[in-house]
Amino acid sequence: MPTEVQAYLDCRPGKTIVDCTVGGGGHSRDILQRIIPGGMLIGIDQDRDALRNAERMLAPWSENLRLLHGNFSRISDLLEGVGVHAVDGILADLGISLYHIEGSGRGFSFSRDEPLDMRMNLETSRTAGELVNTLSAEALARIFREYGEERWSGRIARAIVAARKSGPVRSSLALADIVRKAAPAPRRRPGERRRIHPATRVFMALRIAVNRELESISAFMDQAPGLLRSGGRLCVLTFHSLEDRIVKHRMKSLEKGCTCPPGLPVCACGGRATMRVLTRKACRPTAAEIDRNPMARSAILRVAEKG
């Protein structure tokens, strides 16, 4: 949703904007073209490969660019480390990049035969392969259920544990095949929308668990509003309900301010509203964009402005 993101970020020459998930660099490029001259883009990513790619891609704007390695859950520390204490806009695009799916070789895709890694940051230790090959069926089922909202979590988890008795599950393709065989056969009626691949939710759940994505989003949402100048905007693109729930509730809380239980005649907590939600209804991609980029179909953009 590049057009919507740029409109809500209100990018103009001289502004300082943070792209918390540089990824393929598409949003960063669009931002840089709008904030020069005099502006500064601070790009953050936990994947050093993504940063190296961004450095090459964004080389024409190097004087207006600062790239930082780290997880956006540490945005306050990362900005403080380069002497930045307030910015005009913050963007977090929480979707997995095309590079990670097609070019990283880390097993993010169930259609490729790659090692079961799924780490965004190769400097962390826990891989998807370790989870798949060491956790109990109950623990795996919990991950698939809580992070993937997978209806057949227990059945799939038991199939994985049974399969690894013959040897470790080493590749993304091998895992996808186990999940496909464990899940009930898809049933299609005439005119019914094509079902997603049976392994989609399992792979998403493992990726979330490996990278502690929900914890990172919560930490980010606690810090980001305090880094914005008055009138600064926070834009967050989510791609599944668990992410969106965290962002939506946090923005509403910041807009409300008061945290007192309903029914109290007067506010006792002293909380004040600090943000104004600009997307009363979640902003979603147009049909034309989905046709161009099917990966955008589940995107939701939420935006709030600092008071």
Helices and strands as residue ranges (DSSP letters): H 2-9, E 16-19, H 26-35, E 40-45, H 48-57, G 59-64, E 65-69, G 72-74, H 75-81, E 87-93, H 98-102, H 128-134, H 137-148, H 153-163, G 164-166, H 172-182, H 200-211, H 213-223, G 224-227, E 228-238, H 241-256, E 275-277, H 287-292, G 294-298, E 300-306
